[in-house]
Amino acid sequence: MSKNTGIVKDRRYLRHGTDSGHPESPQRLVSIYEMLDNPDMGWKFIGINARDASREELERVHRPAYVDAIAATAGRSMSMLDPDTVATPETYDTARLAAGGLMNAIDAVVSRKADNAFALVRPPGHHAQEERAAGFCIFNNIAIGARHAMALHKMERILIVDWDLHHGNGTQAIFYEDRKVLYFSTHQFPYYPGTGAMGEIGRGEGLGYTINVPLRPGADDAFYVRIFQELLSPIALAFKPEIILVSAGFDTYFADPLGEMKVTPEGFACLTRNLLNLAEACCGGRLVLVLEGGYHIQGLAKCVRAVLLELSDETRVTEETLLRMAAGTDDKAKTLIQQVRKQFEPYWPML
């Protein structure tokens, strides 16, 4: 039986930024939206409206002075927020709309209007910190979404999975001392932003609730599936999240210009199926993804399509396929998994 998968899709997300050679261009969403406009795709999904995040919602994560600073860029022709991150006249409104779109996606899944959802928004968010923009990110959409789930839906256990090529340093920092959020990240390392070492495991109450799996270039579908099967799955089943949120970056795609990983659209479908299985086991299927990176325009659309078809059960990767893929890795995967297990066994004995 197919699932009702909700999507946040709004052409106002195209207003932020320029097409002048910046990797995080409106064309990224144009390619995804064109794919969704094809007759064989658009009718399969439930539309979820975007909305502006309120000041109160932004300030659950970001400092008031920072929100003021971003608001002050509205209407200005160009504001450099950091060496990689630009605000254009519509950026403030578009960034509020990105955070609000994700919150609406979370609400739709919690209320059962949708079984799961994908917020296809921009600008991305996982590098944004409490008081600064970074790495193309303005407001930290997924952190705002998690705090929204806590505030409105009274959730106390939220799993954030970040499969973007780059480590989500902003998300990690925001929840580094918070055991209500388990942050699990796979990322190319060492690479931008320089964080995400295996030894970064949380602090205080959050000790053991930040799990970084730093990867060398070249990790492929099987490598990622094995990490999800042997590390993420047992920890998630023990944590028992009330919702799973995903920073879904597609810059690990094998042809992405910014990355050196080897993940295919089929690989992303496999990771999605693993998360669907965990969500069914833990939290009634509540799974919400938000778009982060991914800079190969055609590849991005192909990967998002594969994820959406898996979310809606149009395709269905079998458990046998996942097990077979995980078994097809080399000793590098085995060694890395052993290192992560050793690091986290004191906090997660089921490893």
C-alpha positions as a printed Julia matrix, in Angstrom:
351×3 Matrix{Float64}:
  0.0    0.0     0.0
  1.45   3.36   -1.02
  2.17   6.08    1.51
  0.94   9.67    1.45
  4.16  11.64    1.08
  3.91  15.38    1.53
  6.17  17.87   -0.23
  6.84  21.53    0.47
  7.29  23.21   -2.92
  7.02  26.96   -3.45
  8.47  29.11   -6.22
  9.23  31.85   -3.7
 12.25  29.74   -2.7
 13.79  30.71   -6.04
 14.02  34.37   -5.03
 17.09  34.02   -2.8
 20.53  34.23   -4.34
 21.74  34.63   -7.88
 22.7   32.41  -10.8
 26.09  34.13  -11.11
 28.2   31.03  -10.66
 27.38  30.42   -6.98
 26.9   26.67   -6.33
 23.78  27.25   -4.2
 21.72  28.74   -7.02
 17.95  28.84   -7.64
 18.56  26.37  -10.49
 18.91  23.6    -7.89
 15.23  23.85   -7.01
 14.18  24.62  -10.58
 15.51  21.19  -11.61
 13.67  19.45   -8.76
 10.42  21.31   -9.4
 10.59  20.53  -13.14
 11.04  16.84  -12.26
  7.95  17.05  -10.04
  5.96  18.75  -12.8
  6.34  15.7   -15.04
  3.0   13.9   -15.49
  4.36  10.71  -13.93
  5.4   12.42  -10.67
  3.39  15.41   -9.53
  0.11  13.66   -8.75
  1.76  11.18   -6.39
  2.4   13.65   -3.57
  0.42  15.82   -1.16
  1.22  19.52   -1.28
  2.18  21.16    2.02
  2.04  24.95    2.1
  5.06  27.03    3.03
  4.78  29.77    5.65
  7.02  32.33    7.29
  8.71  31.33   10.52
  7.78  33.77   13.27
 10.3   35.8    15.22
  9.63  33.63   18.29
 10.28  30.45   16.29
 13.57  31.76   14.89
 14.7   32.82   18.36
 14.25  29.3    19.72
 17.56  28.69   17.92
 19.08  32.03   16.89
 20.08  35.02   18.99
 17.9   38.12   18.61
 20.82  40.26   17.42
 21.53  37.75   14.65
 17.91  37.7    13.49
 18.06  41.52   13.46
 21.22  41.41   11.35
 19.62  39.15    8.74
 16.41  41.19    8.75
 18.52  44.28    8.02
 19.67  42.74    4.72
 16.12  42.8     3.34
 15.94  44.99    0.26
 19.7   45.45    0.02
 21.27  44.51   -3.28
 23.99  42.28   -1.79
 25.27  41.52    1.7
 28.23  39.2     2.32
 27.46  37.24    5.47
 30.6   35.12    5.31
 33.06  34.29    2.48
 30.64  31.69    1.03
 27.26  33.08    2.04
 25.42  35.94    0.35
 22.18  37.68    1.22
 20.24  39.23   -1.65
 17.15  41.48   -1.28
 14.74  38.56   -0.76
 16.99  36.37    1.39
 15.51  37.22    4.79
 11.96  36.45    3.67
 13.04  33.33    1.8
 15.0   31.99    4.77
 12.0   32.52    7.05
  9.91  30.66    4.47
 12.39  27.75    4.44
 12.21  27.27    8.2
  8.43  27.69    8.16
  8.04  25.18    5.35
  9.84  22.55    7.37
  7.74  23.27   10.45
  4.58  22.85    8.37
  5.95  19.53    7.07
  6.52  18.36   10.64
  2.99  19.41   11.62
  1.52  17.57    8.62
  3.26  14.32    9.6
  2.44  14.6    13.31
 -1.24  15.29   12.5
 -1.29  12.36   10.02
 -2.21  14.54    7.07
  0.88  12.97    5.52
  2.7    9.75    6.37
  6.1   11.34    5.77
  7.33  14.51    4.09
 10.16  16.23    2.24
 10.61  20.01    2.51
 12.17  21.03   -0.83
 13.35  24.44    0.31
 16.27  26.81    0.16
 18.45  28.35    1.47
 19.84  25.32    3.31
 20.45  25.44    7.04
 22.75  22.98    8.8
 25.86  25.22    8.91
 23.98  28.18   10.43
 24.84  28.73   14.08
 23.07  30.63   16.84
 24.76  33.89   15.87
 26.2   33.51   12.39
 25.53  32.43    8.82
 27.93  30.01    7.15
 28.28  27.61    4.25
 25.35  28.98    2.19
 23.07  28.7     5.27
 21.08  31.54    6.88
 18.73  30.05    9.49
 19.22  26.5    10.75
 16.02  24.98    9.37
 16.37  21.55   10.95
 17.25  22.91   14.39
 14.27  25.27   14.23
 12.13  22.28   13.21
 13.39  20.2    16.13
 12.72  22.97   18.64
  9.26  23.41   17.08
  8.56  19.7    17.62
  9.57  20.11   21.26
  7.56  23.3    21.83
  4.36  22.53   19.94
  4.24  18.74   20.0
  5.96  18.24   23.38
  8.52  15.8    21.96
 11.47  14.81   24.11
 13.43  12.48   21.81
 14.28  13.67   18.31
 16.73  11.94   15.98
 18.47  14.16   13.42
 20.28  12.23   10.68
 22.61  14.35    8.53
 23.82  12.58    5.36
 25.09  15.76    3.66
 28.66  15.7     2.34
 29.61  18.44    4.8
 29.39  18.18    8.57
 26.44  20.08   10.04
 28.5   22.09   12.48
 25.64  24.47   13.24
 23.21  21.7    14.14
 25.85  19.95   16.24
 26.71  23.1    18.19
 23.06  23.98   18.88
 22.32  20.56   20.43
 25.78  19.68   21.78
 24.59  19.68   25.41
 21.02  18.51   24.76
 20.1   14.84   25.21
 16.64  15.42   23.73
 18.27  15.49   20.3
 20.45  12.66   19.02
 22.57  14.0    16.16
 24.04  11.42   13.77
 26.23  12.66   10.92
 28.11  11.02    8.06
 30.4   13.44    6.21
 33.59  13.75    4.21
 36.47  14.46    6.59
 38.67  16.42    6.77
 36.73  18.92    4.71
 34.62  22.06    5.13
 33.78  23.21    7.8
 36.57  21.33    9.61
 34.38  19.96   12.4
 32.89  16.48   12.82
 35.79  14.47   14.19
 34.84  11.19   15.84
 35.89  12.56   19.23
 33.2   15.27   19.12
 30.57  13.39   21.13
 28.58  16.01   23.0
 29.06  17.66   26.38
 27.38  17.61   29.77
 23.83  16.28   29.54
 24.41  15.69   25.82
 27.47  13.48   26.21
 27.12  10.56   23.79
 24.25  12.19   21.89
 26.42  13.58   19.09
 27.65  10.79   16.83
 30.04  11.68   14.03
 31.08   9.15   11.4
 33.87  10.92    9.46
 34.47   9.42    6.02
 37.4    9.5     3.63
 36.68  10.3    -0.03
 35.27   7.48   -2.14
 32.58   6.04    0.14
 29.92   4.4    -2.03
 26.35   3.11   -1.65
 27.42  -0.04    0.17
 29.65   1.87    2.59
 26.81   4.2     3.61
 24.25   1.4     3.87
 26.53  -0.57    6.16
 27.03   2.45    8.45
 23.28   2.97    8.63
 22.63  -0.73    9.26
 25.35  -1.39   11.85
 25.68   1.94   13.65
 22.63   4.15   13.16
 19.98   1.42   13.38
 20.9   -0.1    16.78
 21.41   3.31   18.37
 18.13   4.65   16.98
 16.21   1.59   18.17
 17.63   2.13   21.66
 16.98   5.89   21.64
 13.37   5.41   20.43
 12.88   8.82   18.78
  9.41  10.33   18.54
 10.27  11.7    15.09
 13.2   11.35   12.68
 14.38  14.51   10.9
 16.89  14.33    8.05
 19.33  16.92    6.75
 19.16  15.54    3.23
 22.14  16.79    1.26
 22.89  15.26   -2.11
 26.47  16.43   -2.53
 27.64  12.86   -1.85
 26.29  12.07   -5.35
 29.09  10.51   -7.39
 29.35  13.42   -9.86
 28.84  16.33   -7.47
 31.34  19.14   -8.18
 31.99  19.84   -4.48
 32.39  16.27   -3.24
 34.39  13.09   -3.65
 31.84  10.46   -2.63
 30.28   7.79   -4.84
 26.6    7.6    -3.86
 24.05   6.93   -6.62
 20.29   7.66   -6.7
 19.77   3.96   -5.85
 22.01   4.43   -2.82
 19.89   7.32   -1.58
 16.8    5.14   -1.98
 18.48   2.51    0.2
 19.3    5.04    2.94
 15.71   6.3     2.77
 14.37   2.77    3.19
 16.6    2.24    6.21
 15.18   5.38    7.8
 11.6    4.41    6.89
 12.16   1.06    8.62
 13.5    2.82   11.73
 10.62   5.29   11.74
  8.1    2.44   11.52
  9.82   0.64   14.38
 10.18   3.69   16.63
  7.69   6.45   15.96
  4.74   5.4    13.83
  6.55   6.2    10.59
  7.13   9.88   11.4
  9.96  10.86    9.05
 10.6   14.37    7.65
 13.43  15.38    5.33
 14.67  18.86    4.48
 16.91  19.7     1.54
 20.47  20.74    2.33
 23.28  20.53   -0.27
 23.63  18.96   -3.71
 25.22  20.89   -6.56
 25.09  18.66   -9.64
 21.85  20.03  -11.07
 20.69  16.94  -13.01
 22.01  14.54  -10.38
 20.19  16.4    -7.62
 16.84  15.96   -9.36
 17.53  12.25   -9.97
 18.46  11.67   -6.33
 15.46  13.56   -4.94
 13.2   11.59   -7.28
 14.63   8.29   -6.0
 14.07   9.38   -2.39
 10.5   10.52   -3.04
  9.57   7.26   -4.79
 10.93   5.32   -1.82
  9.12   7.54    0.71
  5.83   6.94   -1.09
  6.42   3.17   -1.49
  6.32   3.5    -5.29
  9.63   1.68   -5.02
 10.62  -0.5    -2.1
 14.16  -1.59   -1.34
 14.02  -4.99    0.33
 15.78  -5.94    3.56
 17.66  -8.58    1.58
 19.03  -5.88   -0.71
 20.17  -3.76    2.22
 21.89  -6.73    3.87
 23.54  -7.77    0.62
 24.82  -4.24    0.01
 26.19  -3.92    3.54
 28.01  -7.23    3.12
 29.71  -5.97   -0.04
 32.0   -3.44    1.65
 35.75  -3.64    2.14
 37.87  -3.61    5.28
 37.82   0.2     5.44
 34.15   0.15    6.41
 34.71  -2.6     8.98
 37.61  -0.71   10.57
 35.68   2.57   10.75
 32.64   0.9    12.28
 34.83  -0.77   14.91
 36.35   2.61   15.79
 32.94   4.24   16.18
 31.68   1.31   18.28
 34.66   1.61   20.6
 34.03   5.32   21.01
 30.31   4.99   21.77
 29.91   1.67   23.6
 30.06   3.46   26.99
 26.96   5.45   25.97
 25.23   2.93   23.7
 26.08  -0.56   25.03
 23.99  -2.32   22.36
 26.78  -1.55   19.88
